[in-house]
Amino acid sequence: MTGALAPSRPLNATDLCDRCGAQAYVRVVLPESGELLFCAHHSRQHLEALAKLGAEIQDETERLAPGGTRREG
């Protein structure tokens, strides 16, 4: 997670990616705009640009890797 504001709750199976409907593992809170949810695949496509906009990012993709280690890529 980046920034100073902590999200209100962990993501769960009912949180779905806004691009494809898969389970979301990343929450992006846009400055003065709202919230986006992404699966790991779509977060890799969009997070760099969103971070440049000053978005708060809650990244829980480490839950996907065996042993809880975050995957890079």
Steps between C-alpha positions, in 0.01 A plus 500: 500500500621851432408834653376591845136394492424139589203336327201423718504120458687212336384385158298178485335267247206737447731779380524472120727657240341800329654394166420127476297387802770270645577512872666830590833503682575872460297802614585842356358811667519792260551850636158667524345245261416165651623143501603240241553129555734289286601137463877438504518499119326833449681662792832427330368679190376814677672555837800695376281765336262515797788538747622800298159658557547472875263209556504307829569133419409198712683205341409153631646302208741327740207275592524342153855366535586178688616584851360852478797642312422781258546420133678749277422532135 
